[in-house]
Amino acid sequence: MTTALEGLLDRLQGANFVIGQSQRVQVMNQRAGKLARQADVLDIRKDQRLRFVNPSAQTAYRQALKAAFDPAAYGFVSVLIEPLEGATAQLSVLPLTMPLAQALAAQAQLALVSLRGQGEQTAVEENLLMSRYQLSKAEAAVVSRFASGATLADIATSRGVGYLAVRNQFSAAKQKMGVRRQTEILLKISELSPRLLLTQHSTEDSNLDG
């Protein structure tokens, strides 16, 4: 089961970890494992807890993880961090659902932690979403922005519309795409973008890859 989950995580963009409520790493993809082995951005301690080398990045990570597990604020958290001097990355934390927790025979709550180079995300073509899933232009725009790490509140603000309107468009898009959970949206998007990297130049001049 863990191998299958690793394969799913490898379809998502960036370095991806599944973290339990105890803050221990349950499973990760290949990109995440590479970063952990390099240990210049983050590492995995002996107790299996994820730790960022940069103190400010570590603080942001712990706050995002706490918010993701907070029943009063249960939802997607996305923040900008500086894991290395002169580098900026996007840290996203998304609560996962009970079926995945049961599949891992782990804890009642899990979160997907993703780290991506800011500005290097794979663009999701809105026209492709519209033709593939019959989304409206507004729905496709919301899904595209969400896949790039924006929250629904961020999308509403940037478009100058109400949060409720964006939430309704997102719900309509999920229905048309045949998904019920936010993580399933990300998996659907990853199918449209088969080559997903932490940064565009991962073997050349990426600060995150060392």
VENWOLIN-V843602 format. One record per backbone hydrogen bond with DSSP energy under -1.0 kcal/mol. NH is the residue of the N-H (numbers start at 1). CO is the residue of the C=O. If there is no record, write none. Layout:
((NH,CO) (NH,CO))
This chain:
((5,1) (6,2) (7,3) (8,4) (9,5) (10,6) (11,8) (12,9) (15,115) (17,113) (18,27) (19,111) (20,24) (21,109) (23,20) (25,48) (26,18) (27,18) (29,16) (33,29) (34,30) (35,31) (36,32) (37,33) (38,34) (39,35) (43,51) (45,49) (48,45) (51,43) (53,41) (58,54) (59,55) (60,56) (61,57) (62,58) (63,59) (64,60) (65,61) (66,62) (67,63) (68,64) (69,65) (73,70) (77,93) (79,91) (81,89) (87,84) (89,81) (90,116) (91,79) (92,114) (93,77) (94,112) (96,110) (101,97) (102,98) (103,99) (104,100) (106,101) (111,19) (112,94) (113,17) (114,92) (115,15) (116,90) (117,198) (118,88) (120,117) (129,125) (130,126) (131,127) (132,128) (133,129) (140,136) (141,137) (142,138) (143,139) (144,140) (145,141) (146,142) (147,143) (149,146) (150,145) (155,151) (156,152) (157,153) (158,154) (159,155) (161,156) (166,162) (167,163) (168,164) (169,165) (170,166) (171,167) (172,168) (173,169) (174,170) (175,171) (176,172) (177,173) (179,174) (185,181) (186,182) (187,183) (188,184) (189,185) (190,186) (191,187) (192,189) (204,201))
